[in-house]
Amino acid sequence: MAFSSVTALEGLVNQSLGKADTPSVQQGISVGGLVLQGVLAASMSKLAEHVDITAFDAALTKTLEGATELERVIATGPAVQPAMEAPAQ
């Protein structure tokens, strides 16, 4: 079973490190994703007794995508507020 949460985690790591990283860093991220995929798959027999795996993966994916969006907002900085006109007198 492929987990979308692993892809979301890889996206968060890629964004945090920046897209301009070296190919070896990108390869390391991919290998880390594969390892995480294996760990999750190996844990499924125990986890499946307690939770719906599909729902768990979906919730974890939303959490990681939210963290990615939060990191993007923080990196962007404050929005420029339009200047307010002085009230007419």
PDB file of N, CA, C and O in Angstrom:
ATOM      1  N   MET A   1       0.848  -1.185   0.000  1.00  0.00           N
ATOM      2  CA  MET A   1       0.000   0.000   0.000  1.00  0.00           C
ATOM      3  C   MET A   1       0.887   1.240   0.000  1.00  0.00           C
ATOM      4  O   MET A   1       1.825   1.345   0.790  1.00  0.00           O
ATOM      5  N   ALA A   2       0.585   2.163  -0.881  1.00  0.00           N
ATOM      6  CA  ALA A   2       1.319   3.431  -0.920  1.00  0.00           C
ATOM      7  C   ALA A   2       0.612   4.428  -0.010  1.00  0.00           C
ATOM      8  O   ALA A   2      -0.617   4.497   0.016  1.00  0.00           O
ATOM      9  N   PHE A   3       1.382   5.182   0.720  1.00  0.00           N
ATOM     10  CA  PHE A   3       0.824   6.139   1.662  1.00  0.00           C
ATOM     11  C   PHE A   3       1.013   7.555   1.127  1.00  0.00           C
ATOM     12  O   PHE A   3       2.133   7.973   0.833  1.00  0.00           O
ATOM     13  N   SER A   4      -0.086   8.285   1.004  1.00  0.00           N
ATOM     14  CA  SER A   4       0.013   9.664   0.528  1.00  0.00           C
ATOM     15  C   SER A   4       0.698  10.548   1.562  1.00  0.00           C
ATOM     16  O   SER A   4       1.243  11.596   1.215  1.00  0.00           O
ATOM     17  N   SER A   5       0.676  10.139   2.823  1.00  0.00           N
ATOM     18  CA  SER A   5       1.338  10.927   3.856  1.00  0.00           C
ATOM     19  C   SER A   5       2.848  10.960   3.650  1.00  0.00           C
ATOM     20  O   SER A   5       3.501  11.938   4.013  1.00  0.00           O
ATOM     21  N   VAL A   6       3.404   9.905   3.073  1.00  0.00           N
ATOM     22  CA  VAL A   6       4.844   9.889   2.795  1.00  0.00           C
ATOM     23  C   VAL A   6       5.164  10.930   1.729  1.00  0.00           C
ATOM     24  O   VAL A   6       6.146  11.663   1.850  1.00  0.00           O
ATOM     25  N   THR A   7       4.342  11.000   0.690  1.00  0.00           N
ATOM     26  CA  THR A   7       4.530  12.002  -0.359  1.00  0.00           C
ATOM     27  C   THR A   7       4.401  13.409   0.215  1.00  0.00           C
ATOM     28  O   THR A   7       5.163  14.304  -0.151  1.00  0.00           O
ATOM     29  N   ALA A   8       3.432  13.608   1.120  1.00  0.00           N
ATOM     30  CA  ALA A   8       3.250  14.921   1.753  1.00  0.00           C
ATOM     31  C   ALA A   8       4.462  15.285   2.604  1.00  0.00           C
ATOM     32  O   ALA A   8       4.890  16.439   2.616  1.00  0.00           O
ATOM     33  N   LEU A   9       5.016  14.302   3.315  1.00  0.00           N
ATOM     34  CA  LEU A   9       6.205  14.563   4.122  1.00  0.00           C
ATOM     35  C   LEU A   9       7.392  14.917   3.236  1.00  0.00           C
ATOM     36  O   LEU A   9       8.151  15.832   3.555  1.00  0.00           O
ATOM     37  N   GLU A  10       7.559  14.206   2.130  1.00  0.00           N
ATOM     38  CA  GLU A  10       8.633  14.529   1.192  1.00  0.00           C
ATOM     39  C   GLU A  10       8.466  15.945   0.649  1.00  0.00           C
ATOM     40  O   GLU A  10       9.450  16.664   0.477  1.00  0.00           O
ATOM     41  N   GLY A  11       7.214  16.351   0.375  1.00  0.00           N
ATOM     42  CA  GLY A  11       6.951  17.709  -0.102  1.00  0.00           C
ATOM     43  C   GLY A  11       7.335  18.755   0.926  1.00  0.00           C
ATOM     44  O   GLY A  11       7.905  19.790   0.580  1.00  0.00           O
ATOM     45  N   LEU A  12       7.024  18.492   2.193  1.00  0.00           N
ATOM     46  CA  LEU A  12       7.394  19.423   3.264  1.00  0.00           C
ATOM     47  C   LEU A  12       8.908  19.538   3.379  1.00  0.00           C
ATOM     48  O   LEU A  12       9.439  20.642   3.501  1.00  0.00           O
ATOM     49  N   VAL A  13       9.602  18.413   3.340  1.00  0.00           N
ATOM     50  CA  VAL A  13      11.068  18.436   3.432  1.00  0.00           C
ATOM     51  C   VAL A  13      11.663  19.150   2.234  1.00  0.00           C
ATOM     52  O   VAL A  13      12.579  19.956   2.391  1.00  0.00           O
ATOM     53  N   ASN A  14      11.159  18.869   1.036  1.00  0.00           N
ATOM     54  CA  ASN A  14      11.655  19.540  -0.169  1.00  0.00           C
ATOM     55  C   ASN A  14      11.473  21.042  -0.083  1.00  0.00           C
ATOM     56  O   ASN A  14      12.379  21.803  -0.422  1.00  0.00           O
ATOM     57  N   GLN A  15      10.298  21.470   0.372  1.00  0.00           N
ATOM     58  CA  GLN A  15      10.052  22.917   0.481  1.00  0.00           C
ATOM     59  C   GLN A  15      10.960  23.536   1.526  1.00  0.00           C
ATOM     60  O   GLN A  15      11.497  24.624   1.316  1.00  0.00           O
ATOM     61  N   SER A  16      11.136  22.861   2.638  1.00  0.00           N
ATOM     62  CA  SER A  16      11.965  23.403   3.714  1.00  0.00           C
ATOM     63  C   SER A  16      13.421  23.522   3.297  1.00  0.00           C
ATOM     64  O   SER A  16      14.099  24.479   3.672  1.00  0.00           O
ATOM     65  N   LEU A  17      13.908  22.559   2.524  1.00  0.00           N
ATOM     66  CA  LEU A  17      15.304  22.596   2.083  1.00  0.00           C
ATOM     67  C   LEU A  17      15.494  23.467   0.851  1.00  0.00           C
ATOM     68  O   LEU A  17      16.598  23.946   0.590  1.00  0.00           O
ATOM     69  N   GLY A  18      14.436  23.670   0.102  1.00  0.00           N
ATOM     70  CA  GLY A  18      14.545  24.450  -1.125  1.00  0.00           C
ATOM     71  C   GLY A  18      14.750  23.545  -2.317  1.00  0.00           C
ATOM     72  O   GLY A  18      15.393  22.501  -2.211  1.00  0.00           O
ATOM     73  N   LYS A  19      14.211  23.937  -3.437  1.00  0.00           N
ATOM     74  CA  LYS A  19      14.284  23.128  -4.653  1.00  0.00           C
ATOM     75  C   LYS A  19      15.660  23.159  -5.308  1.00  0.00           C
ATOM     76  O   LYS A  19      15.946  22.334  -6.176  1.00  0.00           O
ATOM     77  N   ALA A  20      16.504  24.083  -4.913  1.00  0.00           N
ATOM     78  CA  ALA A  20      17.803  24.233  -5.569  1.00  0.00           C
ATOM     79  C   ALA A  20      18.880  23.348  -4.957  1.00  0.00           C
ATOM     80  O   ALA A  20      20.059  23.504  -5.272  1.00  0.00           O
ATOM     81  N   ASP A  21      18.489  22.421  -4.086  1.00  0.00           N
ATOM     82  CA  ASP A  21      19.484  21.566  -3.457  1.00  0.00           C
ATOM     83  C   ASP A  21      20.125  20.625  -4.470  1.00  0.00           C
ATOM     84  O   ASP A  21      19.628  20.442  -5.582  1.00  0.00           O
ATOM     85  N   THR A  22      21.209  20.052  -4.067  1.00  0.00           N
ATOM     86  CA  THR A  22      21.955  19.161  -4.948  1.00  0.00           C
ATOM     87  C   THR A  22      21.168  17.887  -5.216  1.00  0.00           C
ATOM     88  O   THR A  22      20.299  17.514  -4.428  1.00  0.00           O
ATOM     89  N   PRO A  23      21.467  17.222  -6.317  1.00  0.00           N
ATOM     90  CA  PRO A  23      20.804  15.948  -6.620  1.00  0.00           C
ATOM     91  C   PRO A  23      20.994  14.906  -5.510  1.00  0.00           C
ATOM     92  O   PRO A  23      20.111  14.080  -5.281  1.00  0.00           O
ATOM     93  N   SER A  24      22.129  14.943  -4.830  1.00  0.00           N
ATOM     94  CA  SER A  24      22.346  13.959  -3.759  1.00  0.00           C
ATOM     95  C   SER A  24      21.400  14.208  -2.587  1.00  0.00           C
ATOM     96  O   SER A  24      20.962  13.255  -1.943  1.00  0.00           O
ATOM     97  N   VAL A  25      21.073  15.478  -2.297  1.00  0.00           N
ATOM     98  CA  VAL A  25      20.112  15.776  -1.236  1.00  0.00           C
ATOM     99  C   VAL A  25      18.728  15.293  -1.651  1.00  0.00           C
ATOM    100  O   VAL A  25      18.011  14.691  -0.851  1.00  0.00           O
ATOM    101  N   GLN A  26      18.354  15.554  -2.896  1.00  0.00           N
ATOM    102  CA  GLN A  26      17.066  15.094  -3.397  1.00  0.00           C
ATOM    103  C   GLN A  26      16.974  13.571  -3.355  1.00  0.00           C
ATOM    104  O   GLN A  26      15.925  13.019  -3.022  1.00  0.00           O
ATOM    105  N   GLN A  27      18.054  12.905  -3.686  1.00  0.00           N
ATOM    106  CA  GLN A  27      18.079  11.444  -3.635  1.00  0.00           C
ATOM    107  C   GLN A  27      17.942  10.968  -2.186  1.00  0.00           C
ATOM    108  O   GLN A  27      17.247   9.986  -1.923  1.00  0.00           O
ATOM    109  N   GLY A  28      18.583  11.640  -1.265  1.00  0.00           N
ATOM    110  CA  GLY A  28      18.455  11.306   0.147  1.00  0.00           C
ATOM    111  C   GLY A  28      17.030  11.440   0.644  1.00  0.00           C
ATOM    112  O   GLY A  28      16.564  10.618   1.434  1.00  0.00           O
ATOM    113  N   ILE A  29      16.334  12.472   0.187  1.00  0.00           N
ATOM    114  CA  ILE A  29      14.933  12.665   0.557  1.00  0.00           C
ATOM    115  C   ILE A  29      14.092  11.513   0.018  1.00  0.00           C
ATOM    116  O   ILE A  29      13.215  11.005   0.715  1.00  0.00           O
ATOM    117  N   SER A  30      14.355  11.104  -1.210  1.00  0.00           N
ATOM    118  CA  SER A  30      13.618   9.989  -1.802  1.00  0.00           C
ATOM    119  C   SER A  30      13.871   8.690  -1.049  1.00  0.00           C
ATOM    120  O   SER A  30      12.943   7.922  -0.791  1.00  0.00           O
ATOM    121  N   VAL A  31      15.121   8.451  -0.700  1.00  0.00           N
ATOM    122  CA  VAL A  31      15.453   7.245   0.062  1.00  0.00           C
ATOM    123  C   VAL A  31      14.771   7.280   1.431  1.00  0.00           C
ATOM    124  O   VAL A  31      14.257   6.263   1.896  1.00  0.00           O
ATOM    125  N   GLY A  32      14.766   8.438   2.069  1.00  0.00           N
ATOM    126  CA  GLY A  32      14.079   8.578   3.350  1.00  0.00           C
ATOM    127  C   GLY A  32      12.594   8.276   3.220  1.00  0.00           C
ATOM    128  O   GLY A  32      12.005   7.648   4.100  1.00  0.00           O
ATOM    129  N   GLY A  33      11.993   8.717   2.130  1.00  0.00           N
ATOM    130  CA  GLY A  33      10.585   8.421   1.873  1.00  0.00           C
ATOM    131  C   GLY A  33      10.347   6.932   1.708  1.00  0.00           C
ATOM    132  O   GLY A  33       9.357   6.398   2.206  1.00  0.00           O
ATOM    133  N   LEU A  34      11.243   6.268   1.015  1.00  0.00           N
ATOM    134  CA  LEU A  34      11.125   4.814   0.841  1.00  0.00           C
ATOM    135  C   LEU A  34      11.254   4.091   2.179  1.00  0.00           C
ATOM    136  O   LEU A  34      10.517   3.142   2.448  1.00  0.00           O
ATOM    137  N   VAL A  35      12.182   4.534   3.010  1.00  0.00           N
ATOM    138  CA  VAL A  35      12.354   3.923   4.330  1.00  0.00           C
ATOM    139  C   VAL A  35      11.088   4.138   5.171  1.00  0.00           C
ATOM    140  O   VAL A  35      10.600   3.210   5.816  1.00  0.00           O
ATOM    141  N   LEU A  36      10.564   5.366   5.156  1.00  0.00           N
ATOM    142  CA  LEU A  36       9.347   5.654   5.901  1.00  0.00           C
ATOM    143  C   LEU A  36       8.186   4.806   5.393  1.00  0.00           C
ATOM    144  O   LEU A  36       7.386   4.306   6.185  1.00  0.00           O
ATOM    145  N   GLN A  37       8.095   4.644   4.087  1.00  0.00           N
ATOM    146  CA  GLN A  37       7.050   3.807   3.486  1.00  0.00           C
ATOM    147  C   GLN A  37       7.161   2.379   4.030  1.00  0.00           C
ATOM    148  O   GLN A  37       6.151   1.764   4.372  1.00  0.00           O
ATOM    149  N   GLY A  38       8.382   1.858   4.109  1.00  0.00           N
ATOM    150  CA  GLY A  38       8.599   0.510   4.629  1.00  0.00           C
ATOM    151  C   GLY A  38       8.251   0.389   6.099  1.00  0.00           C
ATOM    152  O   GLY A  38       7.648  -0.598   6.520  1.00  0.00           O
ATOM    153  N   VAL A  39       8.629   1.388   6.880  1.00  0.00           N
ATOM    154  CA  VAL A  39       8.316   1.372   8.311  1.00  0.00           C
ATOM    155  C   VAL A  39       6.806   1.407   8.525  1.00  0.00           C
ATOM    156  O   VAL A  39       6.280   0.670   9.359  1.00  0.00           O
ATOM    157  N   LEU A  40       6.108   2.256   7.778  1.00  0.00           N
ATOM    158  CA  LEU A  40       4.655   2.322   7.907  1.00  0.00           C
ATOM    159  C   LEU A  40       4.002   1.003   7.507  1.00  0.00           C
ATOM    160  O   LEU A  40       3.089   0.528   8.182  1.00  0.00           O
ATOM    161  N   ALA A  41       4.466   0.420   6.418  1.00  0.00           N
ATOM    162  CA  ALA A  41       3.901  -0.854   5.965  1.00  0.00           C
ATOM    163  C   ALA A  41       4.123  -1.947   7.006  1.00  0.00           C
ATOM    164  O   ALA A  41       3.232  -2.762   7.246  1.00  0.00           O
ATOM    165  N   ALA A  42       5.293  -1.971   7.620  1.00  0.00           N
ATOM    166  CA  ALA A  42       5.590  -2.977   8.642  1.00  0.00           C
ATOM    167  C   ALA A  42       4.757  -2.765   9.908  1.00  0.00           C
ATOM    168  O   ALA A  42       4.481  -3.721  10.632  1.00  0.00           O
ATOM    169  N   SER A  43       4.360  -1.534  10.178  1.00  0.00           N
ATOM    170  CA  SER A  43       3.585  -1.216  11.375  1.00  0.00           C
ATOM    171  C   SER A  43       2.084  -1.436  11.188  1.00  0.00           C
ATOM    172  O   SER A  43       1.327  -1.400  12.159  1.00  0.00           O
ATOM    173  N   MET A  44       1.657  -1.661   9.964  1.00  0.00           N
ATOM    174  CA  MET A  44       0.231  -1.717   9.668  1.00  0.00           C
ATOM    175  C   MET A  44      -0.492  -2.837  10.399  1.00  0.00           C
ATOM    176  O   MET A  44      -1.641  -2.648  10.800  1.00  0.00           O
ATOM    177  N   SER A  45       0.131  -3.994  10.589  1.00  0.00           N
ATOM    178  CA  SER A  45      -0.575  -5.100  11.241  1.00  0.00           C
ATOM    179  C   SER A  45      -0.999  -4.721  12.657  1.00  0.00           C
ATOM    180  O   SER A  45      -2.108  -5.051  13.077  1.00  0.00           O
ATOM    181  N   LYS A  46      -0.144  -4.043  13.384  1.00  0.00           N
ATOM    182  CA  LYS A  46      -0.492  -3.601  14.734  1.00  0.00           C
ATOM    183  C   LYS A  46      -1.441  -2.413  14.722  1.00  0.00           C
ATOM    184  O   LYS A  46      -2.391  -2.359  15.503  1.00  0.00           O
ATOM    185  N   LEU A  47      -1.183  -1.462  13.832  1.00  0.00           N
ATOM    186  CA  LEU A  47      -1.984  -0.252  13.770  1.00  0.00           C
ATOM    187  C   LEU A  47      -3.393  -0.540  13.262  1.00  0.00           C
ATOM    188  O   LEU A  47      -4.351   0.097  13.701  1.00  0.00           O
ATOM    189  N   ALA A  48      -3.524  -1.490  12.344  1.00  0.00           N
ATOM    190  CA  ALA A  48      -4.823  -1.797  11.742  1.00  0.00           C
ATOM    191  C   ALA A  48      -5.817  -2.335  12.768  1.00  0.00           C
ATOM    192  O   ALA A  48      -7.027  -2.248  12.558  1.00  0.00           O
ATOM    193  N   GLU A  49      -5.328  -2.884  13.862  1.00  0.00           N
ATOM    194  CA  GLU A  49      -6.225  -3.387  14.902  1.00  0.00           C
ATOM    195  C   GLU A  49      -6.936  -2.252  15.638  1.00  0.00           C
ATOM    196  O   GLU A  49      -7.960  -2.476  16.284  1.00  0.00           O
ATOM    197  N   HIS A  50      -6.401  -1.047  15.542  1.00  0.00           N
ATOM    198  CA  HIS A  50      -6.904   0.062  16.344  1.00  0.00           C
ATOM    199  C   HIS A  50      -7.499   1.210  15.537  1.00  0.00           C
ATOM    200  O   HIS A  50      -8.357   1.932  16.044  1.00  0.00           O
ATOM    201  N   VAL A  51      -7.066   1.392  14.299  1.00  0.00           N
ATOM    202  CA  VAL A  51      -7.556   2.526  13.504  1.00  0.00           C
ATOM    203  C   VAL A  51      -7.772   2.100  12.055  1.00  0.00           C
ATOM    204  O   VAL A  51      -7.238   1.092  11.591  1.00  0.00           O
ATOM    205  N   ASP A  52      -8.562   2.893  11.367  1.00  0.00           N
ATOM    206  CA  ASP A  52      -8.750   2.728   9.927  1.00  0.00           C
ATOM    207  C   ASP A  52      -7.510   3.308   9.245  1.00  0.00           C
ATOM    208  O   ASP A  52      -7.273   4.515   9.291  1.00  0.00           O
ATOM    209  N   ILE A  53      -6.731   2.446   8.622  1.00  0.00           N
ATOM    210  CA  ILE A  53      -5.453   2.860   8.036  1.00  0.00           C
ATOM    211  C   ILE A  53      -5.641   3.932   6.967  1.00  0.00           C
ATOM    212  O   ILE A  53      -4.870   4.889   6.913  1.00  0.00           O
ATOM    213  N   THR A  54      -6.638   3.787   6.131  1.00  0.00           N
ATOM    214  CA  THR A  54      -6.875   4.771   5.073  1.00  0.00           C
ATOM    215  C   THR A  54      -7.197   6.137   5.665  1.00  0.00           C
ATOM    216  O   THR A  54      -6.679   7.155   5.206  1.00  0.00           O
ATOM    217  N   ALA A  55      -8.051   6.159   6.681  1.00  0.00           N
ATOM    218  CA  ALA A  55      -8.408   7.421   7.339  1.00  0.00           C
ATOM    219  C   ALA A  55      -7.197   8.009   8.063  1.00  0.00           C
ATOM    220  O   ALA A  55      -6.992   9.223   8.050  1.00  0.00           O
ATOM    221  N   PHE A  56      -6.400   7.151   8.694  1.00  0.00           N
ATOM    222  CA  PHE A  56      -5.194   7.597   9.391  1.00  0.00           C
ATOM    223  C   PHE A  56      -4.226   8.251   8.413  1.00  0.00           C
ATOM    224  O   PHE A  56      -3.686   9.322   8.690  1.00  0.00           O
ATOM    225  N   ASP A  57      -4.009   7.609   7.272  1.00  0.00           N
ATOM    226  CA  ASP A  57      -3.118   8.156   6.249  1.00  0.00           C
ATOM    227  C   ASP A  57      -3.652   9.481   5.714  1.00  0.00           C
ATOM    228  O   ASP A  57      -2.886  10.421   5.504  1.00  0.00           O
ATOM    229  N   ALA A  58      -4.959   9.558   5.493  1.00  0.00           N
ATOM    230  CA  ALA A  58      -5.561  10.799   4.986  1.00  0.00           C
ATOM    231  C   ALA A  58      -5.406  11.940   5.993  1.00  0.00           C
ATOM    232  O   ALA A  58      -5.093  13.070   5.617  1.00  0.00           O
ATOM    233  N   ALA A  59      -5.626  11.638   7.269  1.00  0.00           N
ATOM    234  CA  ALA A  59      -5.488  12.668   8.297  1.00  0.00           C
ATOM    235  C   ALA A  59      -4.039  13.125   8.428  1.00  0.00           C
ATOM    236  O   ALA A  59      -3.772  14.320   8.559  1.00  0.00           O
ATOM    237  N   LEU A  60      -3.110  12.186   8.393  1.00  0.00           N
ATOM    238  CA  LEU A  60      -1.693  12.532   8.471  1.00  0.00           C
ATOM    239  C   LEU A  60      -1.268  13.346   7.250  1.00  0.00           C
ATOM    240  O   LEU A  60      -0.469  14.275   7.368  1.00  0.00           O
ATOM    241  N   THR A  61      -1.798  12.999   6.087  1.00  0.00           N
ATOM    242  CA  THR A  61      -1.505  13.761   4.866  1.00  0.00           C
ATOM    243  C   THR A  61      -1.975  15.203   5.013  1.00  0.00           C
ATOM    244  O   THR A  61      -1.237  16.130   4.680  1.00  0.00           O
ATOM    245  N   LYS A  62      -3.198  15.404   5.509  1.00  0.00           N
ATOM    246  CA  LYS A  62      -3.717  16.764   5.712  1.00  0.00           C
ATOM    247  C   LYS A  62      -2.847  17.542   6.693  1.00  0.00           C
ATOM    248  O   LYS A  62      -2.582  18.727   6.491  1.00  0.00           O
ATOM    249  N   THR A  63      -2.409  16.879   7.743  1.00  0.00           N
ATOM    250  CA  THR A  63      -1.550  17.533   8.731  1.00  0.00           C
ATOM    251  C   THR A  63      -0.241  17.987   8.105  1.00  0.00           C
ATOM    252  O   THR A  63       0.194  19.118   8.320  1.00  0.00           O
ATOM    253  N   LEU A  64       0.384  17.118   7.337  1.00  0.00           N
ATOM    254  CA  LEU A  64       1.660  17.455   6.709  1.00  0.00           C
ATOM    255  C   LEU A  64       1.494  18.517   5.634  1.00  0.00           C
ATOM    256  O   LEU A  64       2.343  19.398   5.498  1.00  0.00           O
ATOM    257  N   GLU A  65       0.402  18.445   4.864  1.00  0.00           N
ATOM    258  CA  GLU A  65       0.149  19.483   3.862  1.00  0.00           C
ATOM    259  C   GLU A  65      -0.124  20.823   4.541  1.00  0.00           C
ATOM    260  O   GLU A  65       0.276  21.869   4.031  1.00  0.00           O
ATOM    261  N   GLY A  66      -0.802  20.796   5.686  1.00  0.00           N
ATOM    262  CA  GLY A  66      -1.022  22.026   6.455  1.00  0.00           C
ATOM    263  C   GLY A  66       0.287  22.604   6.963  1.00  0.00           C
ATOM    264  O   GLY A  66       0.479  23.820   6.949  1.00  0.00           O
ATOM    265  N   ALA A  67       1.188  21.739   7.411  1.00  0.00           N
ATOM    266  CA  ALA A  67       2.505  22.203   7.867  1.00  0.00           C
ATOM    267  C   ALA A  67       3.285  22.803   6.707  1.00  0.00           C
ATOM    268  O   ALA A  67       3.998  23.791   6.879  1.00  0.00           O
ATOM    269  N   THR A  68       3.153  22.213   5.537  1.00  0.00           N
ATOM    270  CA  THR A  68       3.823  22.749   4.348  1.00  0.00           C
ATOM    271  C   THR A  68       3.292  24.140   4.020  1.00  0.00           C
ATOM    272  O   THR A  68       4.064  25.051   3.724  1.00  0.00           O
ATOM    273  N   GLU A  69       1.964  24.300   4.074  1.00  0.00           N
ATOM    274  CA  GLU A  69       1.355  25.607   3.812  1.00  0.00           C
ATOM    275  C   GLU A  69       1.764  26.621   4.873  1.00  0.00           C
ATOM    276  O   GLU A  69       2.052  27.772   4.546  1.00  0.00           O
ATOM    277  N   LEU A  70       1.794  26.213   6.128  1.00  0.00           N
ATOM    278  CA  LEU A  70       2.219  27.104   7.201  1.00  0.00           C
ATOM    279  C   LEU A  70       3.658  27.556   6.996  1.00  0.00           C
ATOM    280  O   LEU A  70       3.974  28.730   7.185  1.00  0.00           O
ATOM    281  N   GLU A  71       4.519  26.645   6.617  1.00  0.00           N
ATOM    282  CA  GLU A  71       5.920  26.988   6.361  1.00  0.00           C
ATOM    283  C   GLU A  71       6.032  27.971   5.203  1.00  0.00           C
ATOM    284  O   GLU A  71       6.862  28.879   5.229  1.00  0.00           O
ATOM    285  N   ARG A  72       5.189  27.784   4.183  1.00  0.00           N
ATOM    286  CA  ARG A  72       5.191  28.685   3.017  1.00  0.00           C
ATOM    287  C   ARG A  72       4.742  30.089   3.435  1.00  0.00           C
ATOM    288  O   ARG A  72       5.331  31.082   3.007  1.00  0.00           O
ATOM    289  N   VAL A  73       3.707  30.174   4.266  1.00  0.00           N
ATOM    290  CA  VAL A  73       3.202  31.474   4.729  1.00  0.00           C
ATOM    291  C   VAL A  73       4.256  32.182   5.570  1.00  0.00           C
ATOM    292  O   VAL A  73       4.473  33.384   5.414  1.00  0.00           O
ATOM    293  N   ILE A  74       4.901  31.452   6.449  1.00  0.00           N
ATOM    294  CA  ILE A  74       5.936  32.053   7.293  1.00  0.00           C
ATOM    295  C   ILE A  74       7.101  32.545   6.453  1.00  0.00           C
ATOM    296  O   ILE A  74       7.638  33.624   6.705  1.00  0.00           O
ATOM    297  N   ALA A  75       7.495  31.762   5.460  1.00  0.00           N
ATOM    298  CA  ALA A  75       8.618  32.143   4.603  1.00  0.00           C
ATOM    299  C   ALA A  75       8.288  33.364   3.749  1.00  0.00           C
ATOM    300  O   ALA A  75       9.175  34.154   3.426  1.00  0.00           O
ATOM    301  N   THR A  76       7.024  33.520   3.386  1.00  0.00           N
ATOM    302  CA  THR A  76       6.606  34.636   2.538  1.00  0.00           C
ATOM    303  C   THR A  76       6.681  35.958   3.287  1.00  0.00           C
ATOM    304  O   THR A  76       6.979  36.993   2.692  1.00  0.00           O
ATOM    305  N   GLY A  77       6.416  35.931   4.571  1.00  0.00           N
ATOM    306  CA  GLY A  77       6.468  37.159   5.351  1.00  0.00           C
ATOM    307  C   GLY A  77       5.126  37.846   5.380  1.00  0.00           C
ATOM    308  O   GLY A  77       4.150  37.341   4.825  1.00  0.00           O
ATOM    309  N   PRO A  78       5.071  39.006   6.028  1.00  0.00           N
ATOM    310  CA  PRO A  78       3.790  39.696   6.172  1.00  0.00           C
ATOM    311  C   PRO A  78       3.284  40.248   4.844  1.00  0.00           C
ATOM    312  O   PRO A  78       4.057  40.672   3.984  1.00  0.00           O
ATOM    313  N   ALA A  79       1.990  40.230   4.710  1.00  0.00           N
ATOM    314  CA  ALA A  79       1.362  40.801   3.522  1.00  0.00           C
ATOM    315  C   ALA A  79       1.388  42.321   3.657  1.00  0.00           C
ATOM    316  O   ALA A  79       1.258  42.857   4.757  1.00  0.00           O
ATOM    317  N   VAL A  80       1.553  42.988   2.563  1.00  0.00           N
ATOM    318  CA  VAL A  80       1.545  44.448   2.568  1.00  0.00           C
ATOM    319  C   VAL A  80       0.098  44.907   2.616  1.00  0.00           C
ATOM    320  O   VAL A  80      -0.707  44.567   1.749  1.00  0.00           O
ATOM    321  N   GLN A  81      -0.217  45.678   3.634  1.00  0.00           N
ATOM    322  CA  GLN A  81      -1.575  46.182   3.787  1.00  0.00           C
ATOM    323  C   GLN A  81      -1.739  47.444   2.950  1.00  0.00           C
ATOM    324  O   GLN A  81      -0.852  48.298   2.944  1.00  0.00           O
ATOM    325  N   PRO A  82      -2.849  47.573   2.250  1.00  0.00           N
ATOM    326  CA  PRO A  82      -3.068  48.798   1.470  1.00  0.00           C
ATOM    327  C   PRO A  82      -3.197  50.001   2.404  1.00  0.00           C
ATOM    328  O   PRO A  82      -3.762  49.903   3.494  1.00  0.00           O
ATOM    329  N   ALA A  83      -2.674  51.107   1.965  1.00  0.00           N
ATOM    330  CA  ALA A  83      -2.748  52.333   2.774  1.00  0.00           C
ATOM    331  C   ALA A  83      -4.207  52.776   2.884  1.00  0.00           C
ATOM    332  O   ALA A  83      -4.956  52.778   1.906  1.00  0.00           O
ATOM    333  N   MET A  84      -4.576  53.142   4.085  1.00  0.00           N
ATOM    334  CA  MET A  84      -5.957  53.603   4.291  1.00  0.00           C
ATOM    335  C   MET A  84      -6.007  55.103   4.082  1.00  0.00           C
ATOM    336  O   MET A  84      -5.115  55.845   4.494  1.00  0.00           O
ATOM    337  N   GLU A  85      -7.073  55.523   3.433  1.00  0.00           N
ATOM    338  CA  GLU A  85      -7.255  56.961   3.211  1.00  0.00           C
ATOM    339  C   GLU A  85      -7.737  57.624   4.487  1.00  0.00           C
ATOM    340  O   GLU A  85      -8.494  57.037   5.260  1.00  0.00           O
ATOM    341  N   ALA A  86      -7.296  58.838   4.698  1.00  0.00           N
ATOM    342  CA  ALA A  86      -7.745  59.609   5.865  1.00  0.00           C
ATOM    343  C   ALA A  86      -9.224  59.944   5.679  1.00  0.00           C
ATOM    344  O   ALA A  86      -9.657  60.238   4.565  1.00  0.00           O
ATOM    345  N   PRO A  87      -9.995  59.902   6.757  1.00  0.00           N
ATOM    346  CA  PRO A  87     -11.413  60.222   6.646  1.00  0.00           C
ATOM    347  C   PRO A  87     -11.614  61.689   6.206  1.00  0.00           C
ATOM    348  O   PRO A  87     -10.877  62.586   6.617  1.00  0.00           O
ATOM    349  N   ALA A  88     -12.605  61.892   5.384  1.00  0.00           N
ATOM    350  CA  ALA A  88     -12.927  63.246   4.912  1.00  0.00           C
ATOM    351  C   ALA A  88     -13.488  64.080   6.044  1.00  0.00           C
ATOM    352  O   ALA A  88     -14.270  63.591   6.859  1.00  0.00           O
ATOM    353  N   GLN A  89     -13.084  65.350   6.093  1.00  0.00           N
ATOM    354  CA  GLN A  89     -13.562  66.216   7.170  1.00  0.00           C
ATOM    355  C   GLN A  89     -14.416  67.302   6.649  1.00  0.00           C
ATOM    356  O   GLN A  89     -14.906  68.127   7.420  1.00  0.00           O
TER     357      GLN A  89
END
